[in-house]
Amino acid sequence: MAAMTNTQSVALQLEKVRNKLPLLYERDDVLFAAIKARGEVERVSTRNMRIPLKLRPGGKYGQADMDGGDLGRGSGTTYDVATVTPIFFRFGIEITKLVEYATNSSEKAVANAAKKEVIEGMAQFRAALDKHTQTSGNGVLANVTTSDGVGNLVCLNTVNPQGVQLLYFNQKVSFYDATLATNRGTGTITAIDYTAQTITVITGGNDGTVVLANIVATDLILPDGVTGANPTSLFGIKYHQNSAATGTWLNMNRANFPEIRTPTFNAGGAALTTGMVRLAINKIKKALGLNGVGKLMAYCNLEQEHQYEQLGVTITSIATPSGTVRDLELLFEGKKTMAGVPLMLSINADPTRIDFLDMTHWGRAVMQDIDYFEIGNQTIFPVYGSSGGLAAAYLFYFVTGMQIWNDSPRNGSFISNLEKPAGY
């Protein structure tokens, strides 16, 4: 008789499942966390929050003739007010009862999936808000540079150098034309390649309404839930750190008030130099005086940290005391600064830009801080089937109602249009 083989004993063998769950995707929330931690929080209603600003000096200076001369008239300080109103964001999570039943004890699963989603969902919601804080107030997360008409899109250009970085897998998004005048509908991202800067979009059912053949190059990708032409969204870093002489900032006309424009330097596609860093900081001093510079931080992506380190590598010498042996280390580690300004890194930041931020001037107007959506103390809601009866699934939501403000755009500065190092 033949020997017993493995196939005859498989039914007796125990299955080993590793009880660790590595995170295989990014969910940084660096800038949002900094604004939340360092900035002020003002509790507001649906009415505009008013931010008084001391815009221009008063008084009429000049020489005087004290022998009966005319001293002239006087004037006073000019004040104005910026206004901000919260908008709402939501993050929905849906789970079937089978998932709950199959993972609700350690004998069945390495983790309780339903409980895990509370933690994972909150972390992903914060990461999504952080991606939104990189934008310019209109909600644009990415630009379509090519489309094959069936949902395969390339998203990378100079208008939005982050490419697809501000998007994530299974996210539902809205598509607008290049002028933000026409909402083409929604679609769901079913594949995303951060290296190739491509996404795949589908529609149908709950996945969206956009006609894939209507998506063209120059179209814009916004969050799901935006409506109408020229939507207003979260006022991110490119809204507040803006040198434009057109448009509005917190309902103030930029053309009329140079005082609300952020000092900047356009690198013109050149690589970062130490002179650019010094210039960016000095521009704040030129705008507000030598004592006007607060506690800055330099906010940038890994590309510009790389460029800055390369500047240091070219001028670094390694001194080894006589008679000692040291490991070779040619790069930098530990905390880094730019002209004494601490570096704050984020992979969601614009890779062609460095922003110098004074977080003491940033804050949030909050109507509802991040929490469960609740109706009558109920936070878990049923799903209904096609019959009208209950489905074996349930929903819960995280929501927040807030807006980001900055009461002094000239207390920061930025370097734009920087070269990205090869390989990124």
C-alpha positions as CSV (number, residue, x, y, z in Angstrom):
1,M,0.0,0.0,0.0
2,A,1.3,3.5,-0.8
3,A,2.6,5.8,1.9
4,M,0.3,8.3,3.4
5,T,0.7,11.6,1.6
6,N,0.2,15.2,2.7
7,T,-3.2,15.5,1.0
8,Q,-4.5,12.8,3.3
9,S,-3.5,14.8,6.4
10,V,-4.4,18.4,5.4
11,A,-7.7,18.2,7.3
12,L,-5.7,17.7,10.5
13,Q,-3.3,20.6,10.0
14,L,-3.7,23.9,11.9
15,E,-3.7,27.2,9.9
16,K,-1.4,29.9,11.2
17,V,-2.5,33.5,10.8
18,R,0.0,36.2,11.8
19,N,-1.6,38.5,14.4
20,K,-0.1,41.7,13.0
21,L,-1.7,44.1,10.5
22,P,0.9,46.2,8.7
23,L,-0.4,49.4,7.1
24,L,0.3,49.3,3.4
25,Y,-0.9,52.8,2.5
26,E,-0.2,56.3,3.7
27,R,-2.5,58.4,5.8
28,D,-0.4,61.4,6.9
29,D,-2.3,64.2,8.6
30,V,0.7,66.5,9.3
31,L,-0.7,70.0,8.4
32,F,-4.2,69.3,9.6
33,A,-2.8,68.1,12.9
34,A,-0.6,71.2,13.2
35,I,-3.5,73.5,12.6
36,K,-5.6,71.5,15.1
37,A,-2.9,71.4,17.7
38,R,-1.4,74.9,17.4
39,G,-4.1,77.0,16.0
40,E,-7.0,78.7,17.9
41,V,-10.4,77.2,17.9
42,E,-13.5,79.5,17.7
43,R,-16.9,78.0,18.3
44,V,-19.3,79.4,15.8
45,S,-22.9,79.2,14.5
46,T,-24.1,79.4,10.9
47,R,-23.5,83.2,10.9
48,N,-20.1,84.5,9.7
49,M,-17.3,84.6,12.1
50,R,-15.7,88.1,11.9
51,I,-11.9,88.5,12.1
52,P,-11.0,92.1,12.7
53,L,-7.8,93.2,11.0
54,K,-5.6,96.3,11.5
55,L,-4.8,97.0,7.9
56,R,-3.2,100.4,7.5
57,P,-1.6,103.0,9.7
58,G,-3.2,106.4,10.5
59,G,-1.9,109.9,11.2
60,K,-0.5,112.6,8.9
61,Y,3.3,113.0,9.3
62,G,5.2,116.1,8.3
63,Q,7.3,119.1,9.3
64,A,5.6,122.0,11.1
65,D,5.9,125.7,11.3
66,M,5.3,126.6,14.9
67,D,5.3,130.3,14.2
68,G,1.6,130.4,13.3
69,G,1.8,127.8,10.6
70,D,-1.0,125.5,9.5
71,L,-0.6,122.1,11.1
72,G,-3.0,120.4,8.6
73,R,-5.5,117.7,9.3
74,G,-5.1,114.2,10.7
75,S,-6.3,110.7,10.0
76,G,-6.6,107.4,11.8
77,T,-5.8,103.7,11.6
78,T,-7.8,101.7,9.0
79,Y,-9.5,98.6,10.2
80,D,-11.5,96.0,8.2
81,V,-13.0,92.6,8.8
82,A,-12.5,89.2,7.3
83,T,-15.3,86.7,7.6
84,V,-15.5,82.9,7.6
85,T,-18.3,80.3,7.8
86,P,-17.9,76.6,8.5
87,I,-18.7,73.9,5.9
88,F,-19.4,70.3,6.7
89,F,-17.4,67.1,5.8
90,R,-18.5,63.5,6.4
91,F,-16.8,60.1,6.3
92,G,-19.2,57.1,6.0
93,I,-18.3,53.5,7.0
94,E,-20.6,50.5,6.1
95,I,-20.2,47.0,7.4
96,T,-22.2,43.8,6.8
97,K,-23.4,41.8,9.8
98,L,-21.4,38.8,8.5
99,V,-18.2,40.7,9.0
100,E,-19.2,41.5,12.6
101,Y,-20.3,37.9,13.4
102,A,-17.1,36.4,11.8
103,T,-14.6,38.6,13.6
104,N,-16.2,39.3,17.0
105,S,-13.9,37.1,19.1
106,S,-10.3,36.1,19.3
107,E,-11.2,32.5,18.5
108,K,-12.5,33.6,15.1
109,A,-10.2,36.4,13.9
110,V,-7.0,38.3,14.8
111,A,-8.9,41.5,15.1
112,N,-12.5,42.6,15.6
113,A,-13.2,44.2,12.2
114,A,-16.2,46.3,13.4
115,K,-14.3,47.8,16.3
116,K,-11.2,48.2,14.2
117,E,-13.1,50.3,11.7
118,V,-13.8,53.0,14.4
119,I,-10.1,53.6,14.8
120,E,-9.2,53.1,11.1
121,G,-12.1,55.3,9.9
122,M,-11.1,58.2,12.2
123,A,-7.5,58.0,11.1
124,Q,-8.5,58.0,7.4
125,F,-10.9,60.9,7.9
126,R,-8.2,63.0,9.4
127,A,-5.9,62.0,6.5
128,A,-8.5,63.0,4.0
129,L,-8.9,66.4,5.7
130,D,-5.2,66.8,5.6
131,K,-5.1,66.3,1.8
132,H,-7.9,68.9,1.6
133,T,-5.8,71.4,3.5
134,Q,-3.2,71.4,0.7
135,T,-5.8,73.0,-1.7
136,S,-6.7,76.6,-2.7
137,G,-10.3,76.9,-1.4
138,N,-12.1,75.5,-4.4
139,G,-11.8,71.8,-3.5
140,V,-9.6,70.8,-6.5
141,L,-7.6,67.7,-5.5
142,A,-6.2,66.7,-8.9
143,N,-6.2,67.7,-12.6
144,V,-6.9,65.3,-15.4
145,T,-4.1,65.5,-18.0
146,T,-5.2,62.6,-20.2
147,S,-8.3,60.4,-20.3
148,D,-9.0,57.4,-22.5
149,G,-12.8,57.8,-22.2
150,V,-13.4,54.6,-20.3
151,G,-12.1,55.7,-16.9
152,N,-8.3,55.4,-17.1
153,L,-6.9,58.8,-16.2
154,V,-3.5,60.4,-15.8
155,C,-3.3,63.2,-13.2
156,L,-0.1,65.3,-13.1
157,N,0.6,68.8,-14.3
158,T,2.1,72.1,-13.1
159,V,-1.2,73.3,-11.8
160,N,-1.4,70.5,-9.3
161,P,2.1,69.0,-8.9
162,Q,0.9,66.5,-6.3
163,G,-0.6,64.4,-9.1
164,V,-2.8,61.8,-7.5
165,Q,-1.3,62.2,-4.0
166,L,-4.4,63.9,-2.7
167,L,-6.7,61.1,-3.8
168,Y,-7.0,57.6,-2.3
169,F,-8.4,54.1,-3.3
170,N,-12.2,53.7,-3.2
171,Q,-12.7,57.4,-2.8
172,K,-15.8,58.9,-4.5
173,V,-15.0,62.1,-6.3
174,S,-16.7,64.8,-8.4
175,F,-15.5,65.8,-11.9
176,Y,-15.7,69.4,-13.1
177,D,-14.7,71.1,-16.3
178,A,-11.6,73.4,-16.3
179,T,-13.5,76.5,-15.4
180,L,-15.4,74.9,-12.5
181,A,-18.6,75.9,-14.2
182,T,-19.9,72.5,-15.0
183,N,-20.2,69.5,-12.6
184,R,-19.9,66.4,-14.9
185,G,-21.0,64.0,-12.1
186,T,-19.3,61.6,-9.7
187,G,-17.2,58.4,-10.0
188,T,-15.3,56.0,-7.7
189,I,-11.6,55.4,-7.8
190,T,-11.0,51.6,-8.1
191,A,-7.2,51.7,-8.8
192,I,-4.5,54.3,-8.0
193,D,-0.8,54.2,-9.0
194,Y,1.2,56.9,-7.1
195,T,4.3,56.2,-9.2
196,A,2.7,56.5,-12.6
197,Q,0.3,59.2,-11.3
198,T,-2.8,57.3,-12.7
199,I,-6.2,56.4,-11.5
200,T,-9.0,54.2,-12.7
201,V,-12.6,55.4,-12.2
202,I,-15.9,53.5,-12.5
203,T,-19.5,54.6,-12.3
204,G,-22.9,52.8,-12.0
205,G,-25.1,52.2,-9.0
206,N,-23.6,53.9,-5.9
207,D,-20.3,54.4,-7.6
208,G,-21.2,57.5,-9.5
209,T,-23.0,59.3,-12.3
210,V,-20.4,60.8,-14.6
211,V,-20.3,59.6,-18.2
212,L,-16.7,58.3,-18.5
213,A,-16.5,59.4,-22.2
214,N,-17.2,63.0,-21.1
215,I,-14.1,63.2,-18.9
216,V,-11.4,65.0,-20.8
217,A,-7.9,66.5,-20.3
218,T,-8.0,69.7,-18.2
219,D,-11.0,68.4,-16.1
220,L,-10.7,68.9,-12.4
221,I,-11.3,66.3,-9.6
222,L,-13.0,67.5,-6.4
223,P,-14.5,65.7,-3.4
224,D,-17.9,64.0,-3.6
225,G,-20.6,66.3,-2.2
226,V,-19.6,69.6,-3.8
227,T,-22.4,71.2,-5.9
228,G,-23.0,74.1,-8.3
229,A,-20.5,76.2,-10.3
230,N,-17.4,77.5,-8.6
231,P,-17.8,75.6,-5.3
232,T,-16.4,76.8,-2.1
233,S,-14.5,74.2,-0.1
234,L,-11.9,74.0,2.7
235,F,-9.6,77.1,2.8
236,G,-6.3,75.3,2.6
237,I,-2.7,76.4,2.5
238,K,-2.8,77.6,-1.1
239,Y,-5.8,79.8,-0.2
240,H,-4.2,81.6,2.7
241,Q,-0.6,81.6,1.4
242,N,-1.4,83.3,-1.8
243,S,0.2,86.3,-3.6
244,A,-2.5,86.9,-6.2
245,A,-3.8,90.4,-6.8
246,T,-7.1,89.0,-8.0
247,G,-10.0,87.2,-6.3
248,T,-11.0,87.3,-2.7
249,W,-9.6,86.2,0.6
250,L,-12.2,85.7,3.4
251,N,-14.6,88.0,1.5
252,M,-12.0,90.7,1.0
253,N,-10.9,91.8,-2.4
254,R,-7.2,91.0,-3.0
255,A,-6.9,93.8,-5.6
256,N,-7.8,96.4,-3.1
257,F,-5.6,95.2,-0.2
258,P,-2.0,94.3,-0.9
259,E,-1.8,93.8,2.9
260,I,-3.5,90.4,2.6
261,R,-1.2,89.0,0.0
262,T,1.5,86.6,1.1
263,P,5.2,87.4,0.3
264,T,6.6,85.0,-2.2
265,F,9.4,84.1,-4.5
266,N,8.9,82.2,-7.8
267,A,11.9,80.0,-8.4
268,G,11.1,79.7,-12.1
269,G,11.7,75.9,-12.2
270,A,15.2,76.3,-10.7
271,A,16.7,74.1,-8.0
272,L,16.5,75.3,-4.4
273,T,19.3,77.5,-3.1
274,T,20.1,78.8,0.3
275,G,19.6,82.3,-1.0
276,M,15.9,81.5,-1.8
277,V,15.4,80.4,1.8
278,R,16.9,83.6,3.1
279,L,14.9,85.7,0.7
280,A,11.6,84.1,1.6
281,I,12.2,84.8,5.3
282,N,13.4,88.4,4.6
283,K,10.3,89.1,2.6
284,I,8.2,88.7,5.8
285,K,10.6,91.1,7.5
286,K,10.2,93.6,4.6
287,A,6.4,93.3,4.9
288,L,6.0,93.5,8.7
289,G,9.3,94.8,10.0
290,L,12.3,93.1,11.6
291,N,10.2,92.3,14.7
292,G,7.3,91.1,12.7
293,V,8.6,87.5,12.1
294,G,7.1,85.1,14.5
295,K,7.9,81.4,15.3
296,L,8.0,80.0,11.8
297,M,8.1,76.4,10.5
298,A,9.2,75.4,7.0
299,Y,6.5,73.1,5.5
300,C,7.5,71.0,2.5
301,N,7.5,67.6,0.8
302,L,10.3,65.2,0.7
303,E,11.5,66.5,-2.7
304,Q,12.5,69.9,-1.2
305,E,14.0,68.3,1.9
306,H,16.1,66.2,-0.5
307,Q,17.2,69.4,-2.4
308,Y,18.1,71.2,0.8
309,E,20.1,68.2,2.1
310,Q,22.0,68.1,-1.2
311,L,23.1,71.7,-0.6
312,G,24.5,70.6,2.7
313,V,26.2,67.5,1.3
314,T,28.2,69.6,-1.2
315,I,29.7,71.7,1.5
316,T,30.1,69.2,4.3
317,S,33.5,68.0,5.5
318,I,33.8,65.0,7.9
319,A,36.3,65.4,10.7
320,T,37.5,62.2,12.4
321,P,39.5,62.6,15.6
322,S,42.9,61.0,15.5
323,G,43.0,57.4,16.6
324,T,39.2,56.9,16.4
325,V,37.1,54.8,14.0
326,R,33.6,56.0,13.1
327,D,30.8,54.5,10.9
328,L,30.5,56.3,7.6
329,E,27.5,58.6,7.4
330,L,27.3,61.0,4.6
331,L,23.7,62.2,4.9
332,F,21.8,64.0,7.7
333,E,19.6,62.7,10.5
334,G,17.8,64.1,13.4
335,K,15.9,67.4,13.5
336,K,16.5,69.7,10.5
337,T,16.1,73.4,10.1
338,M,16.2,76.0,7.3
339,A,17.8,79.2,8.4
340,G,17.0,78.2,11.9
341,V,13.4,77.4,11.0
342,P,12.2,73.9,12.0
343,L,11.3,71.6,9.1
344,M,7.8,70.1,9.0
345,L,7.5,67.4,6.3
346,S,4.4,66.0,4.6
347,I,4.0,63.8,1.6
348,N,0.8,65.6,0.8
349,A,2.6,69.0,0.4
350,D,3.2,70.5,-3.0
351,P,6.6,69.0,-4.1
352,T,7.6,72.2,-5.9
353,R,6.9,74.6,-3.0
354,I,8.2,75.5,0.5
355,D,5.8,77.4,2.8
356,F,7.0,79.3,5.8
357,L,4.2,79.2,8.3
358,D,3.5,81.0,11.6
359,M,0.9,78.6,13.1
360,T,0.0,81.2,15.8
361,H,-2.0,83.0,13.1
362,W,-3.9,79.9,12.0
363,G,-7.0,78.5,13.5
364,R,-10.4,76.8,12.9
365,A,-13.9,78.2,13.1
366,V,-15.7,75.1,14.4
367,M,-19.4,74.4,14.5
368,Q,-19.0,70.7,15.1
369,D,-15.7,69.1,16.0
370,I,-14.9,65.6,14.6
371,D,-17.4,63.2,16.1
372,Y,-20.0,60.5,15.3
373,F,-23.1,61.7,13.4
374,E,-25.9,61.2,15.9
375,I,-29.7,61.3,15.8
376,G,-31.4,60.8,19.2
377,N,-28.3,59.2,20.7
378,Q,-28.2,56.8,17.9
379,T,-24.9,56.6,16.0
380,I,-25.3,53.3,14.0
381,F,-27.9,53.3,11.3
382,P,-29.5,50.4,9.3
383,V,-29.2,49.7,5.6
384,Y,-32.4,48.9,3.7
385,G,-32.6,46.2,1.0
386,S,-34.3,46.4,-2.4
387,S,-37.4,44.8,-0.8
388,G,-37.8,47.7,1.6
389,G,-36.8,45.5,4.5
390,L,-33.6,45.7,6.5
391,A,-30.3,44.6,4.9
392,A,-27.8,42.6,6.9
393,A,-25.5,45.7,7.1
394,Y,-25.2,49.0,9.0
395,L,-23.7,52.4,8.6
396,F,-22.0,55.0,10.9
397,Y,-20.5,58.4,10.0
398,F,-17.8,60.8,11.3
399,V,-18.7,64.4,10.6
400,T,-17.2,67.8,11.3
401,G,-18.3,71.3,10.5
402,M,-15.4,73.8,10.4
403,Q,-13.4,76.2,8.3
404,I,-9.7,77.1,8.5
405,W,-8.7,80.8,8.9
406,N,-5.5,82.8,9.0
407,D,-5.6,86.3,10.5
408,S,-2.3,87.5,8.9
409,P,-1.3,86.1,5.5
410,R,1.8,88.3,5.5
411,N,3.2,86.5,8.6
412,G,4.1,83.7,6.2
413,S,5.8,83.4,2.9
414,F,6.5,80.7,0.3
415,I,8.8,79.7,-2.5
416,S,7.0,78.3,-5.6
417,N,7.8,76.6,-8.8
418,L,10.9,74.8,-7.5
419,E,12.6,72.0,-9.4
420,K,12.0,68.5,-8.2
421,P,15.1,66.3,-8.0
422,A,15.5,63.4,-10.4
423,G,13.8,60.2,-9.5
424,Y,10.7,61.6,-7.8
